[in-house]
Amino acid sequence: GAEARNILGNIRTQAAAYYLETGALNAPAPGFTTAVAGIGAGMIPGPAAANCAASHYFWYNVAVSANTLTATATRCLANGKIPQGATASTAILTSNFATGVDTWTGTGGY
C-alpha cells in the first residue's frame, strides 16, 4: 500500500499545480489526463491491468471533473512486482480542489 499512497500523493500534487495554473482540471482541453500525470508507456503503469510492470505493485488511472481528481491504484495480479496480489484491491484518492478536501477510499486495507 505504501507505493500506491506515495504515487497517488504525487499525482495529487501534480493535479493541484495544474488546477492552480488553469483554474480547472478538465479545461482548457485536454485537461489533466492520465498521460499528464505520468501514467503510461515508459512511466508508472496504467491505465489497464495488462500494463502492470515488474517494478510496481499497482497500475494507475486518473479521472477528473472541473474541480475534482479521482486517482486510483489497482493491485497487480500478474506481471507486477513480486509478491503479486491475490485480488485486484484498490486505493483511491479523491481530491476536491474547490473545497480543499481529500478523501481516501478503496478495498483491501490500502
Backbone torsions as a table, in degrees:
resi	resn	phi	psi	omega
1	GLY	NA	-23.5	-177.6
2	ALA	-64.8	-40.7	177.9
3	GLU	-58.7	-47.8	-177.2
4	ALA	-61.3	-47.7	-178.8
5	ARG	-63.8	-39.3	178.8
6	ASN	-64.1	-49.5	-178.2
7	ILE	-68.3	-41.1	177.7
8	LEU	-63.2	-37.0	175.6
9	GLY	-63.4	-39.6	176.9
10	ASN	-66.0	-39.5	177.3
11	ILE	-63.3	-40.9	178.5
12	ARG	-61.8	-41.8	178.7
13	THR	-61.2	-43.7	177.4
14	GLN	-63.0	-43.1	-179.3
15	ALA	-65.1	-38.8	178.9
16	ALA	-62.7	-42.3	178.0
17	ALA	-63.3	-42.3	178.3
18	TYR	-61.8	-44.5	-179.4
19	TYR	-62.6	-43.9	179.5
20	LEU	-64.4	-34.8	-178.5
21	GLU	-76.3	-38.8	-172.0
22	THR	-107.7	-18.7	-178.0
23	GLY	86.1	-3.2	178.2
24	ALA	-162.6	156.9	179.1
25	LEU	-87.0	-26.0	-176.5
26	ASN	-111.8	15.5	177.1
27	ALA	-150.7	142.7	-2.4
28	PRO	-71.2	158.4	-178.2
29	ALA	-55.7	145.9	1.8
30	PRO	-86.4	-2.4	178.6
31	GLY	83.2	-172.9	-179.1
32	PHE	-80.8	110.7	-174.5
33	THR	-115.7	173.2	175.1
34	THR	-55.8	-43.2	-179.7
35	ALA	-65.1	-40.0	178.0
36	VAL	-62.5	-33.9	-179.8
37	ALA	-75.1	-6.2	179.7
38	GLY	86.5	25.7	-179.4
39	ILE	-106.3	125.7	177.6
40	GLY	144.7	-163.8	-175.7
41	ALA	-55.3	126.6	178.4
42	GLY	77.1	4.1	-179.6
43	MET	-124.6	-152.0	175.0
44	ILE	-71.1	146.9	-170.9
45	PRO	-68.4	142.0	176.0
46	GLY	159.1	177.7	-4.7
47	PRO	-96.9	33.3	178.8
48	ALA	-142.4	152.5	-177.4
49	ALA	-54.5	-31.9	-179.2
50	ALA	-64.0	-15.2	-177.8
51	ASN	-94.9	9.3	177.6
52	CYS	-54.6	138.8	-177.8
53	ALA	-115.2	150.3	-178.7
54	ALA	-63.1	-11.4	-179.6
55	SER	-98.5	0.7	-176.6
56	HIS	-135.7	150.5	175.4
57	TYR	-89.5	-16.3	-173.9
58	PHE	-132.3	161.0	164.8
59	TRP	-115.4	157.9	-165.8
60	TYR	-129.4	154.1	175.6
61	ASN	-153.6	153.6	175.7
62	VAL	-128.6	149.3	172.4
63	ALA	-137.0	145.3	-177.5
64	VAL	-136.9	154.4	162.6
65	SER	-119.4	-167.7	-177.8
66	ALA	-57.7	-41.6	-173.8
67	ASN	-117.9	-6.4	-170.2
68	THR	-124.0	133.5	174.4
69	LEU	-106.1	132.8	169.2
70	THR	-121.4	109.4	-179.2
71	ALA	-110.1	128.1	-174.3
72	THR	-121.9	133.5	171.3
73	ALA	-111.6	128.3	-179.6
74	THR	-119.6	128.1	-175.4
75	ARG	-61.5	132.1	176.4
76	CYS	-70.9	136.4	176.2
77	LEU	-101.5	-19.8	179.9
78	ALA	-155.5	153.7	177.2
79	ASN	68.9	2.9	178.5
80	GLY	-97.2	-175.8	179.9
81	LYS	-63.8	141.9	179.5
82	ILE	-82.4	137.9	0.2
83	PRO	-80.0	142.3	179.5
84	GLN	-87.0	156.7	-177.4
85	GLY	-72.6	153.5	175.7
86	ALA	-84.4	-26.2	177.4
87	THR	-136.2	157.4	-178.2
88	ALA	-81.6	62.1	179.3
89	SER	-64.6	158.0	-176.6
90	THR	-128.5	154.9	166.1
91	ALA	-124.7	128.3	-175.3
92	ILE	-127.7	126.2	175.4
93	LEU	-111.0	119.4	176.2
94	THR	-111.1	121.7	-179.0
95	SER	-120.3	120.6	175.2
96	ASN	-101.0	106.4	-175.3
97	PHE	-75.8	-18.2	176.9
98	ALA	-72.9	-35.7	-179.1
99	THR	-102.1	-15.9	-178.3
100	GLY	78.0	21.0	-176.7
101	VAL	-104.7	128.0	173.6
102	ASP	-108.0	138.3	179.1
103	THR	-131.6	128.2	175.2
104	TRP	-100.6	130.7	173.3
105	THR	-138.9	-175.8	176.8
106	GLY	143.6	-170.0	-179.2
107	THR	-129.4	162.1	175.2
108	GLY	79.1	13.2	175.8
109	GLY	81.2	10.5	178.7
110	TYR	-84.0	NA	NA
